[in-house]
Amino acid sequence: MAKVYPYLAFENAKEALGYYEEVFGATNISRLPVSEEQSGMFGLAKENLENTTVHGGFTVLGANLFCSDSFGKEVKPSNQISIMLDSNSEDPAAVADADAFFEKISSSGRVTVTLPFEEQFWGGKMGQFVDEYGISWMIHTQPYSKL
């Protein structure tokens, strides 16, 4: 079975990884700078390569996400897609983690909440926000036994 992983592009992925670590409490932060051998392929000078990111990653609520620098390509936020972090509403620890996460990010002052994290008619909870990079996130819980 294939897995889907969000792969995000940033003008400065190193900076973005710091943001997600600080604001989201992201863990498992990893980052691979562009090597001197790769610099020509990306059109980069060999100075300051330690601040570039050819591949990086982080974990939020157990979900793995990946990222890199955009390497001169324009980065444009889109309302066409959101990243949904889904948790099992039948697992009290997962629900507590989702509640704590939404409280942390919504009180940070560094995201725009577009939907409070509340009970929904289908039996789970959902909330939505947009981060400083224009990325839309959904936090969702649902009973996995009904999937």
Order of alpha helices (4+ residues) and beta strands (2+ residues): beta-alpha-beta-alpha-beta-beta-beta-alpha-beta-beta-beta
